[in-house]
Amino acid sequence: MWKAILALALIANPAAAEMQRVRLDQRFYLIDLPQTPSGAVILALHGAGGNPANFAKVSGLSDAALPLGYAVIFAAGVEAEGRRTWNALYCCGEAAAEGVDDLVFLDSVLADASERFGLDTGRLYLTGMSNGAMLAETYAVLRGAKAVAGVSGTLDLSQAPAKPVPLLHIHGRADPVVPYDGGLGRNATARFTPVEEVIAAFVAAFGNLSPKAHKFDAVQDGTSVAQTDYLDPAGRVQVRLISIEGGGHNWPGGDADRRAASQEVSATDAILDFFALHP
């Protein structure tokens, strides 16, 4: 049984009460609650070596999502030797090596948040960075979600979607850690799935989607964007790929290092725009 102990963190947001920290046995999650809740929940997963507080800061997700009525949960991966990782089946770190069941952990996070804060986890959206994106996509495929958005991390296609799940995937074509074209990344032992194969698997689950592509290059930062939307017969975007030419392994538009991350697109804004298409 997960034993939950609630503690307040000193992180304030003008659109919410203080961010709260909830402990679940050896792990925890941070949660931001909107002043005017819509009932919808975003579960956000940090990358390997990251942590919930850092991901919240870099993404700026709460600042953007809370005014829209979303509750935002930043969950914590398994910690070993000062690094937190997730078991996304073919990656990463101690979590994968030890076969940690992170699907069950996320189930517990959502169940606890639902009971404690009255959230509607039937209106669940997922996002993540890198290793967190891998698990976000995996969880959406295996457990279901309104929509999922992954940045710089690809699904292990041993768990290809059997049912339609709306997907936004954002990935730099020059990513050295999780290569766009798949295979071994820098310092990785896993062979990552190519981005195009992930997109094809999600598109195939819908059965009848038509692609529509466009490009833009509005900021002189050495990157440009190619966006491909896959529309159903009613014209609704069910799968969206944002490829960043010259983009690396980072959160586009994020605050970690604006010199490194493409400023052509804000990953946070793109994610919320996509989620809004799937209420």
C-alpha positions in Angstrom: 0.0 0.0 0.0 1.2 3.5 -0.8 1.4 5.6 2.4 0.9 9.2 1.6 2.1 12.1 3.7 1.3 15.6 2.6 3.8 18.5 2.9 3.7 22.0 1.4 6.5 23.2 -0.8 7.3 26.9 -0.9 6.6 27.4 -4.6 3.9 29.9 -5.3 1.8 30.5 -8.5 -0.5 33.4 -9.0 -3.1 31.2 -10.6 -3.1 28.6 -7.8 -2.5 27.8 -4.2 1.0 26.8 -3.3 2.4 23.8 -5.1 2.1 20.8 -2.8 4.4 17.9 -2.3 2.9 14.5 -1.6 5.1 11.6 -0.5 4.3 8.0 -1.6 6.5 5.6 0.2 10.0 6.3 -1.2 8.9 8.7 -3.9 6.7 11.7 -4.2 4.8 14.0 -6.6 4.3 17.8 -6.8 0.9 19.1 -7.6 -0.3 22.5 -8.7 -4.0 23.2 -8.4 -5.9 25.9 -10.3 -8.1 28.4 -8.7 -10.9 27.6 -11.1 -10.5 23.9 -11.9 -11.9 22.3 -15.1 -11.4 18.8 -13.6 -8.7 18.0 -16.2 -5.3 16.7 -15.1 -1.9 16.9 -16.8 0.6 14.3 -15.6 4.2 15.5 -16.4 7.2 13.3 -16.3 10.8 14.6 -16.1 13.7 13.2 -18.1 16.5 10.9 -16.8 18.6 12.7 -14.3 15.9 15.4 -13.8 13.4 15.9 -11.1 9.9 17.3 -10.7 10.9 20.7 -9.5 13.4 21.2 -12.2 11.0 20.0 -14.9 8.3 22.4 -13.6 10.8 25.3 -13.8 12.2 24.5 -17.2 8.8 23.8 -18.9 6.8 26.6 -17.2 3.9 24.2 -17.5 2.0 25.3 -14.4 2.1 29.0 -15.3 0.6 28.2 -18.7 -1.8 25.4 -17.7 -3.3 26.6 -14.4 -5.2 29.5 -15.9 -6.8 27.1 -18.3 -8.2 25.0 -15.4 -5.7 22.1 -15.5 -4.3 20.5 -12.4 -0.7 19.7 -13.0 1.1 16.8 -11.4 4.9 16.4 -11.6 5.8 12.9 -10.5 9.2 11.7 -9.4 11.1 8.8 -10.9 13.2 6.2 -9.0 16.3 7.7 -7.4 19.7 6.0 -7.5 23.1 7.6 -7.0 21.5 11.1 -7.2 19.7 10.4 -10.5 16.0 9.9 -11.1 14.9 7.7 -13.9 11.8 5.9 -15.3 11.3 2.3 -16.5 9.9 2.9 -20.0 10.6 -0.7 -20.9 13.7 -0.2 -23.0 15.1 2.7 -21.0 16.4 4.1 -18.7 18.9 3.8 -15.9 18.3 2.1 -12.6 14.6 2.0 -13.0 14.8 -0.1 -16.2 17.7 -2.2 -14.9 15.7 -3.1 -11.8 12.5 -3.6 -13.7 10.6 -1.0 -11.6 6.9 -1.0 -12.4 6.4 2.6 -13.1 3.0 2.0 -14.6 1.8 0.9 -11.2 3.5 3.9 -9.5 1.7 6.3 -11.9 -1.6 4.5 -11.2 -0.9 5.2 -7.5 -0.1 8.8 -8.1 -3.3 9.4 -10.0 -5.4 7.4 -7.5 -4.0 9.4 -4.6 -4.4 12.7 -6.3 -8.0 11.8 -7.3 -8.9 10.9 -3.7 -7.0 13.7 -2.0 -7.8 16.6 -4.3 -11.0 15.5 -6.1 -9.5 15.3 -9.5 -11.1 13.7 -12.5 -8.5 11.3 -13.8 -10.9 10.3 -16.5 -9.8 13.6 -18.1 -6.1 12.7 -18.1 -3.4 14.2 -20.3 0.2 13.2 -20.2 3.5 14.8 -21.2 7.2 14.2 -20.6 10.7 15.0 -21.6 13.1 12.3 -22.9 12.9 9.3 -20.6 9.7 10.9 -19.2 8.3 11.2 -22.8 8.9 7.5 -23.3 6.9 6.6 -20.2 4.2 9.1 -20.9 3.6 7.6 -24.4 3.8 4.1 -22.9 1.3 4.9 -20.1 -1.1 6.5 -22.6 -1.0 3.4 -24.9 -1.4 0.9 -22.1 -3.7 2.7 -19.7 -5.4 5.3 -21.9 -5.5 9.1 -21.9 -7.3 12.0 -23.6 -4.0 12.8 -25.3 -0.3 12.5 -24.8 2.6 14.8 -25.8 6.2 13.5 -25.9 9.3 15.7 -26.3 12.6 14.1 -27.3 11.7 10.6 -26.2 10.3 7.7 -28.3 7.9 4.8 -27.4 9.2 1.3 -27.2 7.2 -0.2 -30.1 6.9 -3.6 -28.3 3.9 -1.7 -26.9 2.5 -0.3 -30.1 -0.9 1.3 -29.6 -3.8 -1.1 -30.2 -6.4 1.7 -29.8 -6.4 5.3 -31.0 -4.6 7.7 -28.7 -4.1 11.3 -29.8 -0.4 12.1 -29.9 1.8 15.2 -30.3 5.4 14.4 -30.7 8.2 17.1 -30.7 11.7 16.1 -31.6 15.0 17.7 -32.7 16.5 16.2 -35.8 20.0 16.8 -34.4 19.2 15.1 -31.0 22.3 13.2 -30.0 20.7 11.5 -27.0 17.6 10.0 -28.5 18.4 10.1 -32.2 15.5 11.2 -34.5 16.3 8.3 -36.8 16.6 5.8 -34.0 19.4 3.6 -32.8 21.9 4.1 -30.1 22.1 7.6 -28.6 25.0 9.2 -26.7 25.8 7.1 -23.6 22.8 4.8 -24.2 22.6 1.1 -24.3 19.1 1.0 -25.7 18.3 1.2 -29.4 15.7 3.8 -29.6 12.7 3.7 -31.9 12.9 6.1 -34.9 10.4 9.0 -34.6 8.8 8.3 -37.9 8.0 4.7 -36.7 6.3 6.0 -33.6 4.2 8.4 -35.6 3.3 5.6 -38.0 2.2 3.3 -35.2 -0.1 6.0 -33.6 -1.5 6.9 -37.1 -2.2 3.3 -37.9 -4.3 2.9 -34.7 -6.7 5.5 -36.1 -7.0 3.7 -39.4 -7.8 6.6 -41.7 -5.8 9.8 -41.2 -4.6 12.2 -43.9 -1.3 14.1 -43.5 -1.0 17.9 -43.9 2.4 19.5 -43.7 3.9 23.0 -43.4 7.1 24.6 -42.4 8.1 27.8 -40.6 11.3 29.6 -39.7 10.5 32.8 -37.9 13.4 33.1 -35.5 17.1 33.3 -36.5 18.4 30.7 -34.1 19.8 28.1 -36.5 16.6 26.0 -36.3 13.4 25.6 -38.3 10.2 23.6 -37.8 8.4 21.1 -40.0 4.9 20.3 -38.7 2.8 17.5 -40.0 -0.8 17.1 -38.9 -2.7 13.8 -39.4 -6.4 14.6 -39.8 -9.4 12.3 -39.5 -12.2 12.5 -42.0 -13.9 15.2 -39.9 -10.8 17.4 -40.2 -9.7 16.9 -36.6 -6.0 16.6 -35.8 -5.4 13.3 -34.1 -1.6 13.0 -34.5 0.8 15.9 -34.8 4.6 15.7 -35.4 6.8 18.8 -34.8 10.3 18.1 -36.2 12.9 20.7 -35.4 15.7 21.0 -38.0 18.9 21.7 -36.1 17.1 21.0 -32.8 18.9 19.0 -30.0 17.8 17.2 -26.9 15.9 19.9 -25.0 12.5 21.5 -24.3 11.9 23.9 -27.1 11.2 27.4 -25.8 12.2 26.3 -22.3 14.1 28.2 -19.7 17.0 25.8 -19.1 19.3 27.2 -21.8 17.7 29.5 -24.3 20.9 29.4 -26.4 20.6 25.6 -26.9 16.8 25.2 -27.2 15.0 26.2 -30.4 12.9 29.3 -29.9 10.9 28.6 -33.1 8.2 26.9 -31.0 7.3 26.7 -27.4 6.8 23.1 -26.5 4.6 24.1 -23.6 2.3 26.2 -25.7 2.2 23.5 -28.5 1.3 20.9 -25.9 -1.6 22.9 -24.4 -2.9 23.8 -27.9 -2.9 20.1 -28.8 -4.6 19.1 -25.6 -7.3 21.7 -26.2 -8.2 19.9 -29.4 -9.1 16.8 -27.3 -11.3 17.9 -24.5 
